[in-house]
Amino acid sequence: PMIRRVYEKLCFVWICTSLPLDLELRVYLKDSDTVLSTSSGKRIQLGLNVFVHMLKAQADALEFPRDALLEYDVLANGKSLIGDSASLPGFRRPSFFISSELNVLYAGSCRKPHGGGVNAAHGDSLANAYHLLCESATSLTKRPSALLLLGDQIYADDVSGPLLVALKEA
């Protein structure tokens, strides 16, 4: 799942599945089972077994709380599709928060799987962001308020030999 956008009253999550499922997005306070939102969504088919679900949760109250850790889950037939598999250490579900001011921003440019790993000069910026996010997950003053994806290319012309072979086989 990927949080696409968050507003005071709305949260948008995209998720890709191999089946055309009827999905529900739920937003919770961290470590709580109290649902803060109702959801709706759209689904588009991009290939034989590729379905992109664009889910929207609207706050049941006037708006989602600011400066509070929130978690979300995507359910099919009442069962979680993601659970803690996409959560940060110390969380039961994937998480986010709505900051009252933009304190920390992460900016990522490109995904370069063979770029040298975490903290490399030309490494994968999202792998670096994940490493930093794990260290700051519960601190609202250190955790990023937003992720800006600013890349203009995917390094399709610069793929390592072993990765290129694996991609061609797939």
Salt bridges, closest charged atoms under 4 A:
GLU8 OE2 - ARG66 NH2 2.57
ASP22 OD1 - ARG43 NH1 3.68
GLU24 OE2 - ARG26 NE 2.94
ASP31 OD2 - LYS30 NZ 2.87
ASP33 OD1 - ARG92 NH2 2.45
ASP33 OD1 - ARG93 NH2 2.83
GLU71 OE1 - ARG93 NH1 2.81
ASP124 OD2 - ARG111 NH2 2.66
GLU135 OE2 - HIS131 NE2 3.23
ASP158 OD2 - LYS112 NZ 2.98
ASP158 OD1 - HIS114 NE2 3.88
